[in-house]
């Protein structure tokens, strides 16, 4: 049994409907079950809170009651004096808000026992952790997206600034950790998401249904999913595409899908077991991913997955041609063909699905928690040069 520790997981928010929040609550449950004292901290509330069914086993705290306090740095260039004065006022207000939240974090951290760990799960949350008093604690920064996705975004400079000095900066895959290390982040390492699905039953793989679950937004690629489906649906009458989720592109996607009847918008579901056991194939048409929780779930339920090879986390989960199919990003024709091959061959679905169920056990919660606890021990023994992975 590992040494019980105080563990703080700090996120942008803890109550949005999303993969990061799902990961945070799952980790809090897992660490609590191992005897650790967990505090899950949200910087703000989500605009549309989701109920994660809190059972009181771990603490949840909030730094700012409003949705989104001012956080981004505002560096005025050559502007009229009147505008510069207003800009400086905004900057002071922002700094006051940041410091108020950081002071609250410092109060929480001051209550911790020796051996405590802070996990900054997102770079926005790290802005507060960086201002808080973390003396005596080990700080771990995390990126829940691929190196390439961060590199293309405004988050990149902030990651380089704020995560460079933490005790360990964790990516989701070895490939992403290596990319960060080559980019100068000498504290980079990797930690996968733990499997969070515990199937009570499994699909027969005889239902003529392709399932796709995720936020209905650009990065999730549902427009490409529909493009591939338009090619495949006429060749496979009776098959249906079920889209689970909600998001800003819903109206646009519904218009594109039309009234053919083969595309079903099922909205957000809290019953993922029913959704997956009523399907025979899972599709991941994302443009960007980290370590997709939806694929972890689909593999646990024995569904073969067709995915765009859009990120190291997807390649880490799916072995092409073994437990799923990977196609070149954006190649909707190849995506359609891969779906068609599985739709036409029940034996192939069963073979890939069975291998998926076996493969995903690499990420069983016990295995991933062992890795986390090993990291905690290594950091507090000041042996950062020793790798945590085997």
Secondary structure as a PSIPRED ss2 file (coil, helix, strand):
# PSIPRED VFORMAT (PSIPRED V4.0)

   1 X C   1.000  0.000  0.000
   2 X C   1.000  0.000  0.000
   3 X C   1.000  0.000  0.000
   4 X C   1.000  0.000  0.000
   5 X C   1.000  0.000  0.000
   6 X E   0.000  0.000  1.000
   7 X E   0.000  0.000  1.000
   8 X E   0.000  0.000  1.000
   9 X E   0.000  0.000  1.000
  10 X E   0.000  0.000  1.000
  11 X E   0.000  0.000  1.000
  12 X C   1.000  0.000  0.000
  13 X C   1.000  0.000  0.000
  14 X C   1.000  0.000  0.000
  15 X C   1.000  0.000  0.000
  16 X C   1.000  0.000  0.000
  17 X C   1.000  0.000  0.000
  18 X C   1.000  0.000  0.000
  19 X H   0.000  1.000  0.000
  20 X H   0.000  1.000  0.000
  21 X H   0.000  1.000  0.000
  22 X H   0.000  1.000  0.000
  23 X H   0.000  1.000  0.000
  24 X H   0.000  1.000  0.000
  25 X H   0.000  1.000  0.000
  26 X H   0.000  1.000  0.000
  27 X H   0.000  1.000  0.000
  28 X H   0.000  1.000  0.000
  29 X H   0.000  1.000  0.000
  30 X H   0.000  1.000  0.000
  31 X H   0.000  1.000  0.000
  32 X H   0.000  1.000  0.000
  33 X H   0.000  1.000  0.000
  34 X C   1.000  0.000  0.000
  35 X C   1.000  0.000  0.000
  36 X C   1.000  0.000  0.000
  37 X E   0.000  0.000  1.000
  38 X E   0.000  0.000  1.000
  39 X E   0.000  0.000  1.000
  40 X E   0.000  0.000  1.000
  41 X E   0.000  0.000  1.000
  42 X E   0.000  0.000  1.000
  43 X C   1.000  0.000  0.000
  44 X C   1.000  0.000  0.000
  45 X C   1.000  0.000  0.000
  46 X C   1.000  0.000  0.000
  47 X C   1.000  0.000  0.000
  48 X C   1.000  0.000  0.000
  49 X C   1.000  0.000  0.000
  50 X C   1.000  0.000  0.000
  51 X C   1.000  0.000  0.000
  52 X C   1.000  0.000  0.000
  53 X C   1.000  0.000  0.000
  54 X C   1.000  0.000  0.000
  55 X C   1.000  0.000  0.000
  56 X C   1.000  0.000  0.000
  57 X C   1.000  0.000  0.000
  58 X C   1.000  0.000  0.000
  59 X E   0.000  0.000  1.000
  60 X E   0.000  0.000  1.000
  61 X E   0.000  0.000  1.000
  62 X E   0.000  0.000  1.000
  63 X C   1.000  0.000  0.000
  64 X C   1.000  0.000  0.000
  65 X C   1.000  0.000  0.000
  66 X C   1.000  0.000  0.000
  67 X C   1.000  0.000  0.000
  68 X C   1.000  0.000  0.000
  69 X C   1.000  0.000  0.000
  70 X C   1.000  0.000  0.000
  71 X C   1.000  0.000  0.000
  72 X C   1.000  0.000  0.000
  73 X C   1.000  0.000  0.000
  74 X C   1.000  0.000  0.000
  75 X C   1.000  0.000  0.000
  76 X C   1.000  0.000  0.000
  77 X C   1.000  0.000  0.000
  78 X C   1.000  0.000  0.000
  79 X C   1.000  0.000  0.000
  80 X C   1.000  0.000  0.000
  81 X H   0.000  1.000  0.000
  82 X H   0.000  1.000  0.000
  83 X H   0.000  1.000  0.000
  84 X H   0.000  1.000  0.000
  85 X H   0.000  1.000  0.000
  86 X H   0.000  1.000  0.000
  87 X H   0.000  1.000  0.000
  88 X H   0.000  1.000  0.000
  89 X H   0.000  1.000  0.000
  90 X H   0.000  1.000  0.000
  91 X H   0.000  1.000  0.000
  92 X H   0.000  1.000  0.000
  93 X H   0.000  1.000  0.000
  94 X H   0.000  1.000  0.000
  95 X H   0.000  1.000  0.000
  96 X H   0.000  1.000  0.000
  97 X H   0.000  1.000  0.000
  98 X H   0.000  1.000  0.000
  99 X H   0.000  1.000  0.000
 100 X H   0.000  1.000  0.000
 101 X H   0.000  1.000  0.000
 102 X H   0.000  1.000  0.000
 103 X H   0.000  1.000  0.000
 104 X H   0.000  1.000  0.000
 105 X H   0.000  1.000  0.000
 106 X H   0.000  1.000  0.000
 107 X H   0.000  1.000  0.000
 108 X H   0.000  1.000  0.000
 109 X H   0.000  1.000  0.000
 110 X H   0.000  1.000  0.000
 111 X C   1.000  0.000  0.000
 112 X C   1.000  0.000  0.000
 113 X C   1.000  0.000  0.000
 114 X C   1.000  0.000  0.000
 115 X C   1.000  0.000  0.000
 116 X C   1.000  0.000  0.000
 117 X E   0.000  0.000  1.000
 118 X E   0.000  0.000  1.000
 119 X E   0.000  0.000  1.000
 120 X E   0.000  0.000  1.000
 121 X C   1.000  0.000  0.000
 122 X C   1.000  0.000  0.000
 123 X H   0.000  1.000  0.000
 124 X H   0.000  1.000  0.000
 125 X H   0.000  1.000  0.000
 126 X H   0.000  1.000  0.000
 127 X H   0.000  1.000  0.000
 128 X H   0.000  1.000  0.000
 129 X H   0.000  1.000  0.000
 130 X H   0.000  1.000  0.000
 131 X H   0.000  1.000  0.000
 132 X C   1.000  0.000  0.000
 133 X C   1.000  0.000  0.000
 134 X C   1.000  0.000  0.000
 135 X C   1.000  0.000  0.000
 136 X C   1.000  0.000  0.000
 137 X C   1.000  0.000  0.000
 138 X E   0.000  0.000  1.000
 139 X E   0.000  0.000  1.000
 140 X E   0.000  0.000  1.000
 141 X E   0.000  0.000  1.000
 142 X E   0.000  0.000  1.000
 143 X C   1.000  0.000  0.000
 144 X C   1.000  0.000  0.000
 145 X C   1.000  0.000  0.000
 146 X C   1.000  0.000  0.000
 147 X H   0.000  1.000  0.000
 148 X H   0.000  1.000  0.000
 149 X H   0.000  1.000  0.000
 150 X H   0.000  1.000  0.000
 151 X H   0.000  1.000  0.000
 152 X C   1.000  0.000  0.000
 153 X C   1.000  0.000  0.000
 154 X C   1.000  0.000  0.000
 155 X H   0.000  1.000  0.000
 156 X H   0.000  1.000  0.000
 157 X H   0.000  1.000  0.000
 158 X H   0.000  1.000  0.000
 159 X H   0.000  1.000  0.000
 160 X H   0.000  1.000  0.000
 161 X H   0.000  1.000  0.000
 162 X H   0.000  1.000  0.000
 163 X C   1.000  0.000  0.000
 164 X C   1.000  0.000  0.000
 165 X C   1.000  0.000  0.000
 166 X C   1.000  0.000  0.000
 167 X C   1.000  0.000  0.000
 168 X E   0.000  0.000  1.000
 169 X E   0.000  0.000  1.000
 170 X E   0.000  0.000  1.000
 171 X E   0.000  0.000  1.000
 172 X C   1.000  0.000  0.000
 173 X C   1.000  0.000  0.000
 174 X H   0.000  1.000  0.000
 175 X H   0.000  1.000  0.000
 176 X H   0.000  1.000  0.000
 177 X H   0.000  1.000  0.000
 178 X H   0.000  1.000  0.000
 179 X H   0.000  1.000  0.000
 180 X H   0.000  1.000  0.000
 181 X H   0.000  1.000  0.000
 182 X H   0.000  1.000  0.000
 183 X C   1.000  0.000  0.000
 184 X C   1.000  0.000  0.000
 185 X C   1.000  0.000  0.000
 186 X C   1.000  0.000  0.000
 187 X C   1.000  0.000  0.000
 188 X E   0.000  0.000  1.000
 189 X E   0.000  0.000  1.000
 190 X E   0.000  0.000  1.000
 191 X C   1.000  0.000  0.000
 192 X C   1.000  0.000  0.000
 193 X C   1.000  0.000  0.000
 194 X C   1.000  0.000  0.000
 195 X C   1.000  0.000  0.000
 196 X C   1.000  0.000  0.000
 197 X C   1.000  0.000  0.000
 198 X C   1.000  0.000  0.000
 199 X C   1.000  0.000  0.000
 200 X C   1.000  0.000  0.000
 201 X C   1.000  0.000  0.000
 202 X C   1.000  0.000  0.000
 203 X C   1.000  0.000  0.000
 204 X C   1.000  0.000  0.000
 205 X C   1.000  0.000  0.000
 206 X C   1.000  0.000  0.000
 207 X C   1.000  0.000  0.000
 208 X C   1.000  0.000  0.000
 209 X E   0.000  0.000  1.000
 210 X E   0.000  0.000  1.000
 211 X E   0.000  0.000  1.000
 212 X E   0.000  0.000  1.000
 213 X E   0.000  0.000  1.000
 214 X C   1.000  0.000  0.000
 215 X C   1.000  0.000  0.000
 216 X C   1.000  0.000  0.000
 217 X C   1.000  0.000  0.000
 218 X H   0.000  1.000  0.000
 219 X H   0.000  1.000  0.000
 220 X H   0.000  1.000  0.000
 221 X C   1.000  0.000  0.000
 222 X H   0.000  1.000  0.000
 223 X H   0.000  1.000  0.000
 224 X H   0.000  1.000  0.000
 225 X H   0.000  1.000  0.000
 226 X H   0.000  1.000  0.000
 227 X H   0.000  1.000  0.000
 228 X H   0.000  1.000  0.000
 229 X H   0.000  1.000  0.000
 230 X H   0.000  1.000  0.000
 231 X H   0.000  1.000  0.000
 232 X H   0.000  1.000  0.000
 233 X H   0.000  1.000  0.000
 234 X C   1.000  0.000  0.000
 235 X C   1.000  0.000  0.000
 236 X C   1.000  0.000  0.000
 237 X C   1.000  0.000  0.000
 238 X C   1.000  0.000  0.000
 239 X C   1.000  0.000  0.000
 240 X E   0.000  0.000  1.000
 241 X E   0.000  0.000  1.000
 242 X E   0.000  0.000  1.000
 243 X E   0.000  0.000  1.000
 244 X E   0.000  0.000  1.000
 245 X C   1.000  0.000  0.000
 246 X C   1.000  0.000  0.000
 247 X C   1.000  0.000  0.000
 248 X C   1.000  0.000  0.000
 249 X C   1.000  0.000  0.000
 250 X H   0.000  1.000  0.000
 251 X H   0.000  1.000  0.000
 252 X H   0.000  1.000  0.000
 253 X H   0.000  1.000  0.000
 254 X H   0.000  1.000  0.000
 255 X H   0.000  1.000  0.000
 256 X H   0.000  1.000  0.000
 257 X H   0.000  1.000  0.000
 258 X C   1.000  0.000  0.000
 259 X C   1.000  0.000  0.000
 260 X C   1.000  0.000  0.000
 261 X C   1.000  0.000  0.000
 262 X C   1.000  0.000  0.000
 263 X E   0.000  0.000  1.000
 264 X E   0.000  0.000  1.000
 265 X E   0.000  0.000  1.000
 266 X E   0.000  0.000  1.000
 267 X E   0.000  0.000  1.000
 268 X C   1.000  0.000  0.000
 269 X C   1.000  0.000  0.000
 270 X C   1.000  0.000  0.000
 271 X C   1.000  0.000  0.000
 272 X H   0.000  1.000  0.000
 273 X H   0.000  1.000  0.000
 274 X H   0.000  1.000  0.000
 275 X H   0.000  1.000  0.000
 276 X H   0.000  1.000  0.000
 277 X H   0.000  1.000  0.000
 278 X C   1.000  0.000  0.000
 279 X C   1.000  0.000  0.000
 280 X C   1.000  0.000  0.000
 281 X E   0.000  0.000  1.000
 282 X E   0.000  0.000  1.000
 283 X E   0.000  0.000  1.000
 284 X E   0.000  0.000  1.000
 285 X C   1.000  0.000  0.000
 286 X C   1.000  0.000  0.000
 287 X C   1.000  0.000  0.000
 288 X C   1.000  0.000  0.000
 289 X C   1.000  0.000  0.000
 290 X C   1.000  0.000  0.000
 291 X C   1.000  0.000  0.000
 292 X C   1.000  0.000  0.000
 293 X H   0.000  1.000  0.000
 294 X H   0.000  1.000  0.000
 295 X H   0.000  1.000  0.000
 296 X H   0.000  1.000  0.000
 297 X H   0.000  1.000  0.000
 298 X H   0.000  1.000  0.000
 299 X H   0.000  1.000  0.000
 300 X H   0.000  1.000  0.000
 301 X C   1.000  0.000  0.000
 302 X C   1.000  0.000  0.000
 303 X C   1.000  0.000  0.000
 304 X E   0.000  0.000  1.000
 305 X E   0.000  0.000  1.000
 306 X E   0.000  0.000  1.000
 307 X E   0.000  0.000  1.000
 308 X E   0.000  0.000  1.000
 309 X C   1.000  0.000  0.000
 310 X C   1.000  0.000  0.000
 311 X C   1.000  0.000  0.000
 312 X H   0.000  1.000  0.000
 313 X H   0.000  1.000  0.000
 314 X H   0.000  1.000  0.000
 315 X H   0.000  1.000  0.000
 316 X H   0.000  1.000  0.000
 317 X H   0.000  1.000  0.000
 318 X C   1.000  0.000  0.000
 319 X C   1.000  0.000  0.000
 320 X E   0.000  0.000  1.000
 321 X C   1.000  0.000  0.000
 322 X C   1.000  0.000  0.000
 323 X C   1.000  0.000  0.000
 324 X E   0.000  0.000  1.000
 325 X E   0.000  0.000  1.000
 326 X E   0.000  0.000  1.000
 327 X E   0.000  0.000  1.000
 328 X C   1.000  0.000  0.000
 329 X C   1.000  0.000  0.000
 330 X C   1.000  0.000  0.000
 331 X C   1.000  0.000  0.000
 332 X H   0.000  1.000  0.000
 333 X H   0.000  1.000  0.000
 334 X H   0.000  1.000  0.000
 335 X H   0.000  1.000  0.000
 336 X H   0.000  1.000  0.000
 337 X H   0.000  1.000  0.000
 338 X H   0.000  1.000  0.000
 339 X H   0.000  1.000  0.000
 340 X H   0.000  1.000  0.000
 341 X H   0.000  1.000  0.000
 342 X H   0.000  1.000  0.000
 343 X H   0.000  1.000  0.000
 344 X H   0.000  1.000  0.000
 345 X C   1.000  0.000  0.000
 346 X H   0.000  1.000  0.000
 347 X H   0.000  1.000  0.000
 348 X H   0.000  1.000  0.000
 349 X H   0.000  1.000  0.000
 350 X H   0.000  1.000  0.000
 351 X H   0.000  1.000  0.000
 352 X H   0.000  1.000  0.000
 353 X H   0.000  1.000  0.000
 354 X H   0.000  1.000  0.000
 355 X H   0.000  1.000  0.000
 356 X H   0.000  1.000  0.000
 357 X H   0.000  1.000  0.000
 358 X H   0.000  1.000  0.000
 359 X H   0.000  1.000  0.000
 360 X H   0.000  1.000  0.000
 361 X H   0.000  1.000  0.000
 362 X H   0.000  1.000  0.000
 363 X H   0.000  1.000  0.000
 364 X C   1.000  0.000  0.000
 365 X H   0.000  1.000  0.000
 366 X H   0.000  1.000  0.000
 367 X H   0.000  1.000  0.000
 368 X H   0.000  1.000  0.000
 369 X H   0.000  1.000  0.000
 370 X H   0.000  1.000  0.000
 371 X H   0.000  1.000  0.000
 372 X H   0.000  1.000  0.000
 373 X H   0.000  1.000  0.000
 374 X H   0.000  1.000  0.000
 375 X H   0.000  1.000  0.000
 376 X H   0.000  1.000  0.000
 377 X H   0.000  1.000  0.000
 378 X H   0.000  1.000  0.000
 379 X H   0.000  1.000  0.000
 380 X H   0.000  1.000  0.000
 381 X C   1.000  0.000  0.000
 382 X C   1.000  0.000  0.000
 383 X C   1.000  0.000  0.000
 384 X C   1.000  0.000  0.000
 385 X C   1.000  0.000  0.000
 386 X C   1.000  0.000  0.000
 387 X C   1.000  0.000  0.000
 388 X C   1.000  0.000  0.000
 389 X C   1.000  0.000  0.000
 390 X C   1.000  0.000  0.000
